[in-house]
Amino acid sequence: MGASGLETSMWASARRRPYERFDSRSRSVPPTSLPASALPTQPASNSAAVLPSSNGTSSSLSPIQAFHRFEQACQRLRWKYIDLQTSYQRALSPQDYGFSPHDAEVNFKVDFHEFYVRIEQAIVFALLVFGITVPRGTGGPRSQAAHTYHHNVLKALDEEDNPLHAALGEGNVNHALWKAKELRNRWKDAAEGRETPPLKMYDLTWIVGQILGGLEVSYGIAAGRIEQLRLEGDEQAANGGAIDDGDGWEWMVEPMDWEA
């Protein structure tokens, strides 16, 4: 993906957001597609998972509420991407920061795992804008149910009739998503002290850049859906009773009850 930069990104523009047509209160600006060139040639990371939850279930959100949370998830991604860059620098030159090579690499893998969680959150909320929910695994241990859910998030994008298929379900973006999930699975073991593949085996600049580009395209598609609902006069679906005053960022720190 080309390095579009924060200033040139559609997400960084100051134009009115779709939700502003329904709610005049100020909202967070959705993150921009960050320049892939800012991350050195290969990154990686790892950590724990917190997927969309909140007061009530995610599947009960109206399209505008899901869109609002999609923006929040992307804003968090933008913030964490900057952290990921600096984390990668520490992993490449641990001696400059007072870390052993092993400790620096393990910590970066944990960081990447956490970053993937935010990617997954953004995708789940983007799907909810279109009323698409991701099936959870049933039966078996909690860890297996969680693994099934993570797999199902990406499988949902494979469906050709999925509105986000063109943005996230095919081509380089989809390949990057599956590779990121693979690394997330491998590197989650880093926190447990297990041996994991070294950082330099992967071109994480390309992986992260492709994914952020796909999310930027998805934002445009989701915004179009909100506009479509407005034009169709479906104010209830578009507004969803407006965004609750309490619907801030709390959902982002509430772990799923099945979280591994």
N, C-alpha and C positions, 0 to 999 in steps of 0.2 A: 504494500500500500504506500502511496506517495505521502510525504510528510506535509499534510495540509496546514498544521499549526493551529493553535487556539484561536488566533485572530481571524483566520479565514474560514473556520468551521461554521457550518450552518447552526450548530448548537450554541455557538458563542455570540450569535447575532442578538441585537437588542429588539428585534421585532416582536410583536405580540405573540404570546403562546396561545394555543387553542383553548386552554382552560380559562384564559382571561376573558373570553367572550361570555363565560357563564358565571365567573366569580371575580370580583374586582380586587380581592385581597392579593397582596403580593405573594409570589411563589418563587421557589428557587429556580435558577436558570439551569437548564439541562446541560450536562457536561459536553465538552467538545471532543471531537476525535483528535486525540493527542498525537503529536508527531512520532512516528515509529523510530525515526533516526535518533531521538533523544535517548533511547535505550541502546546500550552497546549491542554488539552483534549477537550475543546470546544471553537471555535471562532465564530465571526460574524461581519458584518459591513454593510455599506450602503452609497450610494451617486448618483451623476448624471451620465448621459450616453453620451458617445461620440463614435459613431461607425465609421467604416471605411469610410473616405471621403478623398478628396484630390483634387489636380489639376485634373479635369475630374472626372468621376465616377469610383468607385471601379470595377464595372463590365467590364470596358474597359481595365483593367490591363492584361498584358500577364502572362503566368504561372510563369515565373522567377520573374517578378515584384511582383506578389502576394506572391510568396515564400519569397522574400526579406522582404516584409512587415509582413508576418507571423513571421519571425525571430525577427523583430523589436518588434512586439506585445508581443512575448514571452520574449524578453529581458526586456521589461517594466514590464511584469508580475513578472519576477524574482526579479526585484528591489522592486516592490510594495509588494511582499510577505514578504520581510524582514521588511518593514514598518508595514505590517499587524500584524506580530508577536509582535513587540514592542507596537503597539496600543492595542493589546489584553492584554498584561501585564499591561498597564495602566488601562484598563477596569477592570481587576481583582483586582488591588490594587490602586484604585484612590487616596486614602488618601496619598500614598507615593509620588504622583506627584502633589498634590494640587488641585485635581478635586473632585467634588461631585460625588457620585456613579451614579446619573442620567446623569450628563453631560458626564462622561466617557463612559457610555454605549451607549448613543446616538451617540457620536463621533465615536465609534468603528463600530457601525452599518452603519454609513455613509461611513467609510473606506471600509467596506466589499462590499457595493453597488458599489463603484468605482472599487474595485478589480474585481467584476463580469463583469464590462464593458470591462476590458482588456481580460478576458477569452473569451467573446463574439467576440471581435475584432479578436483574434487569430483564432477562429473557422471559422469566415467568410472568412478570407484570406486563410486559409488552403483549404476551399471549392473552392475558386476561382482558386487555382492551377489546379484544375480539370475542370474548366469552369462552376462550379455550383454556381448560384446566388440565393440568398434568396429572395422570393417574399415579397413585402411590402403590408401592408394593404391598401385597397382603400375605400374611403368614410368614413363618420363619423368624429369625432373630431380628432385632431392631436394626442392626448394622446392615443386614441384607435388604431390608425394606428401604433404608436410606440409599443404598447403592442402586437399587432398582429405580428409585425416584430420580436420582441424578442422571441415570441413563435415559429415562423416559423424557426428561426435559429436552434433550437433543433429538431423540427419536421423533418427538412431536413436530420438529422442524422439517423432517424428511418428507412429510406428507405434502404432495404437490398442491393440494387445495388449501394448505395453510397460508394465510395472508403474508406471513413472514418467510415463506419458503425461499423466495428469490433473494431476500436479504441475508438470511442466515442458514438456509437449509441446503445450499448447493455451492459448488465451486470452492475457491480458496478459503472463503470465510468458514464454510462448514468443516473443511479439513482442519483449519486452525482450531475450531471449537473442540473437535474430537481429540486433537492432539493436546490441547490444554487440559481437557478432562482426564486424559491418560496420565499427564504429568501430575495433575492434582491427586489422582489415585496413588501414583508411585511415591510422590513426595510427602504425602500425609504421614508416611512411616518415619520421616526424618525426625519428627518430634518425639518418636518413641525410641530413637537411637539406632534404628535399623539402617543397614547399608542401602543407599539409593543411588540412581544413576547420576553422574557428575553433571554440573551445569553446562559445561562447554560442549556437551553432546547435542545441544538443541539451539536452534535459531529462534530465540524467544522474541526478538524484535519483530520478526515477521509474524509470529503467532499472535502477539498482542496487537500489532498494528492492523492485521486483518480483522480481528474481532471488533476492535473499536470502530473500524470503518463500517462493519456490518451493523453495529448498533446505531450508528449515525443514520444509515439508510432506514433502519427499523423505526427510528424516531419519526422520520418523515411519513412513513406508512401509517403509524399509529396516530399521528396528528391528523392525517387525512381522514381516518376513521371517525375521530371526534367531530371534525368538520362535517362529515357526511351525516352523522346523527343529528347535528344541529339543522342542517338543510332539510332533513326529512321530518323535522318538527318533533323528533323524539327527545323532548327536553328532559324527561324523567331518566332515560338511559344516559343522556349526555351529561346531565347535571348530577344525577344520583343523589338528589337531595343536597347538593353542594358538598364541598369537602368539610368534614367535621373540624371544629376548632381544635379538637384534641388529636387530629390526625397529622401529627408532626413527624418526628423521626423515631418515635418510640418503637414502631414495628421493626426497625432495623436491628434493635438490640434484644429482641425477644426470640430466643431459640425455639426451633420446632421441637415438639415433645419427643419426636423420634430421632433427634439429632444424634449422630454417632460421635 
